[in-house]
């Protein structure tokens, strides 16, 4: 089997890793002639950190990133106190990464590219998908290099203006609000404490202003501010004028503007995520406001869901990708839109982040199923002690491209190649699972749970 992935952002890279580690021949092509440099999607949600644990990149992500900082808030030039978008939560046995993590998108992509290279796959820059056709058996793709590629599947992870989606004729339902514009980018700011974020709000409207959030690995901040001038250019001078207006002259001296863009609310969801042997994922399938930090994370979730399905190849497995991920994307878009509207309404609660943005509550279960844990639920982590007294975690046993059969004090044997037996007493092999951990799974002796490769109950 071979798969062609168009787009080398976080979604395409995650999918490439998922396929490559399963021994699937994969090419990841990117029309740009150089890698993106900038923060853009800099917030990694807890569920994404669990995915990165499985992919083998969590240590680098944690080492290079920072925890979500407190915001120092000033209104009308007067300091009024500190706020957090979300209060830190202590890890628990079932949630080892309960808090969001900050890492600029270009750094996340570099880590993922290195991991992809571990499997012998390099991103192909300056290589654009310019056409494709498909039959029941294969996809034939034309590249800008003149090469004709034949693949079993094609995946469009090629962004909001997706060539793949447009060629398939998939409607991109939603809206773009041209009346709302925000200036976003990365800049250094002398005079500001880099251990904090900074919110400088307007005197008459605290939600009008500029926010600067520290970026890991240097002295830069990611900034965001609404624009009310249609003619403004995203320059350092423009940004300095905005900081002086809201923070006060001399509070911060800006320099080294390395990336900037003007953003308009573009909230859209693809009507379909698949046509035949061609799939779409990430921004090609859904685009989000930056409120809530959901876009990049949802795209990574798409790739993580799709990778094992493509490797499996059975139609009944491929068929549920769209059902699961489109339903989730619609839910997440609702969260982002609600936060955006609060911001536009001047509601200060727009700065707060609830449990629903962490993506740990994503479930693929039938809404009519009210059992405590069932098909489609995320399989939680739990501490274990093996027969030799060594400490480990269920996530250690789940890690990798395989599915796992979790067996609770079984009385029978199994031939499943990745069966994990857990028992209630340390005197029995293979692993001791505390009564509390049994409760996480609502399990009784003799129960068996099949954990899909993406960490959800089959």
C-alpha positions in Angstrom: 0.0 0.0 0.0 1.1 3.6 -0.6 -0.4 6.9 0.4 0.2 10.4 -0.9 -0.3 13.2 1.6 -0.6 16.8 0.2 0.4 19.3 2.9 3.2 19.3 5.5 1.7 21.1 8.3 0.9 19.5 11.7 -1.9 17.4 10.2 0.1 16.1 7.2 3.2 15.4 9.3 1.2 13.5 12.0 -0.5 11.4 9.3 2.9 10.7 7.7 4.3 9.5 11.0 1.2 7.3 11.7 1.5 5.6 8.3 5.3 5.3 8.2 5.5 3.7 11.7 3.1 1.0 10.4 5.4 0.3 7.4 3.1 2.0 4.9 4.8 3.7 2.0 4.0 7.4 2.3 5.0 10.6 0.6 4.4 14.0 2.2 4.5 16.8 -0.4 4.5 20.6 0.3 4.0 23.3 -2.4 5.9 25.9 -0.4 9.6 26.2 -1.1 10.6 26.6 2.6 9.2 25.6 5.9 6.8 28.0 7.7 8.4 30.2 10.4 6.0 31.6 13.0 3.9 30.7 16.0 0.4 30.6 14.4 -1.2 27.6 16.3 0.9 27.8 19.5 -1.5 26.1 22.0 -1.3 22.4 22.4 -4.3 20.8 24.2 -4.0 17.9 26.6 -5.4 15.3 24.2 -2.8 16.4 21.6 -0.1 15.9 24.2 -1.4 12.3 24.7 -1.1 11.8 21.0 2.4 13.1 21.0 3.2 10.7 23.8 2.1 7.8 21.6 4.1 9.2 18.6 7.3 9.4 20.6 7.7 13.2 20.6 6.3 14.2 23.9 9.7 14.7 25.6 10.9 17.2 22.9 7.6 19.0 23.0 7.7 19.4 26.7 11.4 20.4 26.7 10.9 23.1 24.0 7.6 24.5 25.2 6.3 26.3 28.2 3.2 26.1 30.4 0.4 28.5 29.7 1.4 31.7 31.4 -0.6 34.0 33.6 -1.7 37.3 32.0 -0.8 40.6 33.5 -3.9 42.8 32.7 -3.8 46.6 32.3 -6.8 48.6 31.5 -6.4 52.1 30.2 -2.8 52.0 31.0 -3.4 51.0 34.7 -2.3 47.6 36.0 -5.4 45.8 37.5 -4.0 42.3 38.3 -3.3 38.8 36.9 -5.6 36.4 35.1 -5.3 32.9 33.7 -7.1 31.5 30.7 -7.3 28.3 32.7 -6.2 27.4 36.2 -3.5 24.6 36.2 -4.8 21.2 37.1 -2.7 18.6 38.8 -2.1 15.4 36.8 -4.2 12.4 37.8 -3.6 8.7 37.0 -6.1 8.8 34.2 -4.9 12.3 32.9 -1.2 12.6 32.8 -1.2 15.8 30.8 -4.2 17.8 32.1 -3.0 21.2 31.1 -2.4 23.0 27.8 1.2 23.6 26.6 2.6 26.5 24.6 4.9 25.8 21.6 5.0 27.8 18.4 3.7 25.9 15.4 6.9 26.0 13.4 8.7 24.4 16.4 6.0 21.7 16.6 6.3 21.1 12.9 10.1 20.8 13.2 9.8 18.1 15.9 7.3 16.2 13.8 9.5 16.4 10.7 12.4 15.0 12.7 10.2 12.1 13.9 9.0 11.5 10.4 12.6 11.3 9.2 13.3 8.6 11.9 11.2 6.4 9.6 13.1 7.4 6.5 10.5 9.9 5.1 11.5 13.5 4.2 9.0 16.2 3.4 9.2 17.1 -0.4 9.3 20.9 -0.6 8.4 22.8 -3.8 6.2 19.9 -4.8 2.6 20.9 -5.5 -0.4 18.7 -6.3 -1.8 20.1 -9.5 -4.3 17.4 -10.5 -5.6 14.0 -9.7 -8.1 11.4 -10.9 -9.3 8.2 -9.2 -10.8 4.8 -9.9 -12.1 2.2 -7.6 -8.6 0.8 -7.3 -6.2 3.7 -7.2 -5.5 7.5 -7.3 -3.4 9.0 -10.1 -1.9 12.4 -9.1 0.0 14.9 -11.1 2.7 16.9 -9.3 4.1 20.3 -10.2 7.5 18.6 -10.9 5.9 16.8 -13.8 5.8 13.5 -12.0 2.8 11.3 -12.2 2.2 9.4 -9.0 -0.1 6.4 -8.5 -1.3 5.8 -4.9 -3.8 3.7 -3.1 -5.0 6.8 -1.3 -4.6 10.5 -1.4 -5.1 12.8 1.6 -5.5 16.5 1.4 -4.0 18.2 4.4 -3.4 21.3 2.3 -5.1 24.0 4.4 -8.2 26.1 4.2 -7.8 26.8 0.5 -7.4 23.1 -0.1 -6.8 22.1 -3.8 -7.9 18.6 -2.9 -11.2 19.7 -1.4 -12.0 22.1 -4.3 -11.1 19.5 -6.9 -13.5 17.0 -5.3 -16.2 19.6 -5.4 -16.9 19.4 -1.6 -18.9 22.3 -0.3 -17.1 24.3 2.4 -20.1 25.5 4.4 -19.8 28.5 6.7 -19.0 32.1 6.5 -16.2 34.7 6.4 -16.9 38.0 8.2 -15.0 40.7 6.3 -16.0 43.3 8.9 -13.8 41.8 11.6 -10.1 41.8 11.2 -7.2 41.0 13.6 -3.5 41.5 13.3 -1.5 38.5 14.4 2.2 37.8 14.5 5.4 37.3 16.4 7.5 40.1 17.8 10.1 40.9 20.5 9.2 43.4 23.1 11.8 45.1 25.3 10.3 46.2 28.6 7.9 43.3 29.1 8.5 40.4 31.4 8.7 37.4 29.2 7.5 35.1 32.0 4.0 36.5 31.6 1.5 37.2 29.0 0.3 40.8 28.8 -3.2 42.1 28.1 -3.5 45.9 27.4 -7.2 46.8 27.2 -8.9 49.9 26.3 -10.2 52.2 29.0 -13.8 52.3 27.7 -13.8 48.7 26.4 -11.4 46.3 28.2 -11.9 43.7 25.5 -10.5 46.1 22.9 -6.7 46.2 23.0 -3.7 44.0 22.4 -2.5 40.7 24.0 1.1 39.5 23.9 1.8 35.9 24.8 5.4 34.7 25.4 6.8 32.2 23.0 9.2 29.4 24.1 12.8 29.3 22.9 13.6 33.0 22.8 12.3 36.5 23.7 9.4 36.8 21.3 5.7 37.2 22.0 2.8 36.2 19.8 0.5 39.2 19.6 -3.1 39.7 18.6 -5.1 42.8 18.2 -8.3 43.8 16.4 -8.0 46.3 13.5 -10.4 49.1 12.8 -8.6 50.6 9.8 -9.1 48.9 6.5 -5.9 50.4 5.1 -3.5 49.4 7.9 -0.5 47.4 6.9 0.9 44.6 9.2 4.2 46.4 9.9 6.3 46.9 13.0 5.3 50.6 12.9 1.7 49.7 13.0 2.1 47.4 15.8 4.2 49.8 17.9 1.5 52.5 17.5 -1.1 50.0 18.8 1.0 49.1 21.8 1.6 52.7 22.6 -2.1 53.4 22.3 -3.3 50.7 24.7 -0.2 50.2 27.0 1.1 53.8 27.0 4.1 55.3 25.3 7.4 53.8 26.4 6.0 50.7 28.1 7.3 48.4 25.4 9.8 48.9 22.6 9.0 46.4 19.8 11.6 44.9 17.4 12.2 41.8 15.2 8.8 41.4 13.7 9.3 37.9 12.2 5.8 36.9 11.1 2.5 38.7 10.8 -0.9 38.2 9.1 -4.3 39.9 9.0 -6.9 37.4 10.1 -10.6 37.4 9.3 -13.2 35.2 11.0 -13.5 32.3 8.6 -15.6 29.5 10.2 -16.2 26.6 7.8 -16.9 22.9 7.8 -16.6 20.6 4.8 -19.8 18.9 3.8 -17.8 15.6 3.4 -14.4 14.4 4.5 -14.0 11.7 1.9 -14.8 11.0 -1.8 -13.8 7.4 -2.8 -10.1 7.0 -2.2 -9.4 10.6 -1.4 -9.7 12.1 2.1 -9.4 15.6 3.6 -8.2 16.5 7.1 -7.2 19.5 9.2 -7.9 23.0 7.8 -8.8 21.4 4.5 -11.9 20.0 6.3 -12.6 22.7 8.9 -11.3 26.2 9.7 -11.6 27.8 13.2 -11.3 31.1 14.9 -8.2 31.3 17.0 -10.4 31.6 20.1 -10.1 28.4 22.2 -6.9 27.1 20.4 -8.7 24.3 18.6 -7.7 24.3 15.0 -4.2 22.8 15.0 -5.3 20.3 17.7 -8.4 19.2 15.8 -6.3 18.6 12.7 -3.8 16.5 14.6 -6.8 14.5 15.9 -8.0 13.9 12.3 -4.6 12.5 11.3 -4.4 10.3 14.3 -7.8 8.9 13.6 -7.2 8.4 9.9 -3.7 6.9 10.0 -4.6 3.6 11.5 -7.7 3.3 9.3 -5.7 3.8 6.1 -3.2 1.2 7.3 -6.0 -1.2 8.0 -7.6 -0.6 4.6 -10.9 -2.3 5.2 -13.9 -0.4 4.0 -15.8 -0.8 7.2 -12.9 0.8 9.1 -12.4 3.6 6.6 -16.1 4.4 6.5 -16.3 5.8 10.1 -13.5 8.4 9.7 -15.9 11.0 8.3 -18.6 10.1 10.8 -16.3 10.4 13.8 -14.2 13.4 12.9 -16.8 15.6 11.1 -19.1 15.3 14.2 -16.2 16.3 16.4 -15.2 19.2 14.1 -18.7 20.6 14.2 -18.7 20.4 18.0 -15.3 22.2 18.3 -16.3 24.9 15.8 -19.3 25.6 18.1 -16.9 26.1 21.0 -14.6 28.4 19.1 -17.5 30.5 17.7 -19.0 30.9 21.1 -15.7 32.2 22.5 -15.3 34.5 19.5 -18.8 36.0 20.0 -18.1 36.6 23.7 -14.9 38.5 22.7 -16.8 40.6 20.2 -19.5 41.3 22.8 -16.9 42.6 25.3 -17.5 39.6 27.6 -14.3 39.2 29.7 -15.1 35.5 30.2 -13.8 35.1 26.6 -10.4 35.1 28.2 -11.2 31.9 30.2 -10.9 28.4 28.9 -13.2 25.7 30.2 -12.8 21.9 30.3 -14.3 21.6 26.8 -11.2 23.0 25.0 -8.9 20.3 26.4 -10.3 17.7 23.9 -10.1 15.0 26.6 -13.9 14.7 26.4 -13.9 13.9 22.7 -16.0 10.8 22.3 -17.2 8.8 19.3 -19.9 6.9 21.2 -23.5 6.8 20.1 -25.3 9.7 21.9 -28.0 7.2 23.0 -25.4 5.1 24.8 -25.4 6.1 28.5 -23.1 3.4 29.8 -20.2 4.7 32.0 -17.5 3.6 29.5 -18.3 2.2 26.1 -17.4 2.0 22.4 -16.0 5.4 21.3 -14.7 6.6 24.7 -11.1 7.6 25.2 -9.2 4.9 27.1 -7.7 6.6 30.2 -4.2 6.1 31.5 -3.5 4.3 34.8 -0.4 3.5 36.9 0.7 -0.2 37.0 3.1 -2.3 38.9 4.4 -5.3 37.1 5.2 -8.7 38.6 8.8 -7.5 39.4 7.6 -4.4 41.2 8.5 -2.0 38.3 6.2 1.0 37.9 4.7 1.6 34.5 1.6 3.1 32.9 -1.2 1.8 30.7 -0.1 4.4 28.1 3.3 2.7 28.0 1.5 -0.5 26.9 -0.8 1.2 24.5 2.1 3.2 22.9 2.7 2.2 19.3 0.7 1.4 16.1 -1.0 -1.7 17.5 -4.4 -2.2 19.1 -4.4 -3.5 22.6 -6.7 -6.1 24.3 -7.0 -5.1 27.9 -8.0 -8.1 30.0 -9.1 -7.8 33.6 -8.1 -10.8 35.8 -9.1 -13.3 33.0 -9.7 -17.0 33.6 -8.9 -17.9 30.0 -6.0 -17.5 27.6 -5.9 -15.5 24.4 -3.9 -15.4 21.2 -4.2 -11.7 20.7 -0.7 -10.4 20.0 -1.0 -7.3 22.2 -3.0 -8.6 25.1 -2.4 -6.9 28.4 -3.5 -8.8 31.5 -4.2 -6.7 34.7 -5.1 -8.1 38.0 -6.1 -6.7 41.4 -3.3 -8.2 43.5 0.5 -7.7 43.2 1.1 -11.4 43.8 -0.3 -12.3 40.3 1.5 -11.6 37.0 1.3 -9.6 34.7 0.5 -6.3 36.2 -1.2 -5.0 39.3 -3.9 -2.5 38.7 -5.2 -0.6 41.7 -8.9 -0.8 42.6 -9.2 2.8 41.7 -7.8 2.1 38.3 -10.3 -0.7 37.8 -12.9 1.9 38.6 -11.6 4.2 35.9 -12.5 1.5 33.4 -15.7 0.4 35.3 -14.2 -3.1 34.9 -14.9 -6.4 36.7 -12.8 -9.5 36.8 -13.2 -11.3 33.5 -13.9 -8.2 31.4 -12.1 -7.5 28.2 -11.8 -4.2 26.4 -10.3 -3.7 23.0 -8.3 -0.4 22.7 -8.0 0.9 19.2 -4.6 2.2 18.0 -5.8 5.8 18.5 -6.6 5.1 22.2 -10.4 4.8 22.0 -12.5 1.8 22.9 -13.4 -0.3 19.9 
